[in-house]
Amino acid sequence: MSNNRWASLLGLANRARKVTSGEELTVKEIRSGKAKLVLLAEDASENTMKKIKDKCSSYGVPLRKVSDRYTLGHAIGKDARVVVAIIDEGFANKLLTMLD
């Protein structure tokens, strides 16, 4: 997985206001059907990991794991983020091809 490419695309999606970060806001986007892709840090807590996995599987939202919370946070210009939701179909599809 080319770290720089997906991270810079995620940053672009964030600047386009197509990214939601944080556990509660991400769950809200999944429930509302707006989330097209969820990115979860590998170093997330067990509770958070289970909660996000369960929500994604029950609502049919693709879930991908990334290396750690600092990489994920840095990509969107924040400190550390455990989970982000992409709410744009185009950005989500491109990120899926890069992360697979």
C-alpha positions as CSV (number, residue, x, y, z in Angstrom):
1,M,0.0,0.0,0.0
2,S,1.5,3.3,-1.1
3,N,1.2,5.4,2.0
4,N,1.7,8.8,0.5
5,R,-0.8,8.4,-2.3
6,W,-3.9,7.4,-0.3
7,A,-3.0,9.8,2.5
8,S,-2.8,12.7,0.1
9,L,-6.1,11.7,-1.5
10,L,-7.6,11.6,1.9
11,G,-6.3,15.1,2.6
12,L,-7.8,16.3,-0.6
13,A,-11.2,14.7,0.3
14,N,-10.9,16.4,3.7
15,R,-10.3,19.8,2.1
16,A,-13.3,19.2,-0.1
17,R,-15.3,18.6,3.2
18,K,-16.1,15.0,2.3
19,V,-14.5,13.5,5.4
20,T,-16.0,13.0,8.9
21,S,-13.6,12.1,11.7
22,G,-14.2,10.8,15.2
23,E,-16.0,7.7,16.4
24,E,-19.5,9.2,17.2
25,L,-19.7,11.3,14.1
26,T,-18.6,8.3,11.9
27,V,-21.3,6.1,13.5
28,K,-23.8,8.8,12.8
29,E,-22.8,9.0,9.1
30,I,-22.9,5.2,8.8
31,R,-26.4,5.1,10.3
32,S,-27.7,8.0,8.0
33,G,-26.4,6.1,5.0
34,K,-24.0,8.9,4.0
35,A,-20.7,7.0,4.7
36,K,-19.3,5.4,1.6
37,L,-16.1,4.2,3.1
38,V,-14.7,4.0,6.7
39,L,-11.0,4.0,7.5
40,L,-10.0,2.5,10.9
41,A,-6.6,2.7,12.5
42,E,-5.0,-0.7,13.4
43,D,-4.2,0.7,16.9
44,A,-7.8,1.5,17.8
45,S,-9.1,0.0,21.0
46,E,-11.0,-3.3,20.9
47,N,-14.3,-1.6,21.8
48,T,-14.0,0.9,19.0
49,M,-12.8,-1.7,16.5
50,K,-15.8,-4.0,17.3
51,K,-18.3,-1.1,17.3
52,I,-17.2,0.2,13.9
53,K,-16.9,-3.2,12.3
54,D,-20.4,-4.2,13.5
55,K,-21.9,-0.9,12.2
56,C,-20.2,-1.2,8.9
57,S,-21.2,-4.8,8.3
58,S,-24.8,-4.2,9.3
59,Y,-25.2,-1.1,7.1
60,G,-23.1,-2.5,4.2
61,V,-20.3,0.2,4.4
62,P,-16.9,-0.9,3.2
63,L,-14.2,-0.8,5.9
64,R,-10.5,-0.6,5.5
65,K,-7.7,-0.6,8.0
66,V,-4.8,1.8,7.9
67,S,-1.5,1.6,9.8
68,D,-2.1,3.8,12.9
69,R,-4.0,6.7,14.3
70,Y,-1.2,9.2,13.7
71,T,-0.9,8.4,10.0
72,L,-4.7,8.7,9.7
73,G,-4.8,12.0,11.6
74,H,-1.9,13.5,9.8
75,A,-3.5,12.8,6.4
76,I,-6.5,15.0,7.3
77,G,-4.3,17.7,9.1
78,K,-5.2,16.7,12.7
79,D,-3.2,15.1,15.5
80,A,-4.5,11.6,15.9
81,R,-7.7,10.1,14.5
82,V,-8.8,6.5,15.1
83,V,-11.6,6.5,12.5
84,V,-12.8,8.6,9.6
85,A,-15.7,8.3,7.2
86,I,-15.6,9.3,3.5
87,I,-19.0,10.7,2.5
88,D,-18.3,11.0,-1.3
89,E,-18.7,8.1,-3.7
90,G,-15.8,9.2,-6.0
91,F,-13.2,9.7,-3.2
92,A,-14.4,6.4,-1.6
93,N,-14.0,4.4,-4.8
94,K,-10.5,5.8,-5.5
95,L,-9.4,5.2,-1.9
96,L,-10.7,1.6,-2.1
97,T,-8.6,0.9,-5.2
98,M,-5.5,2.4,-3.5
99,L,-6.0,0.5,-0.3
100,D,-6.8,-2.9,-1.8
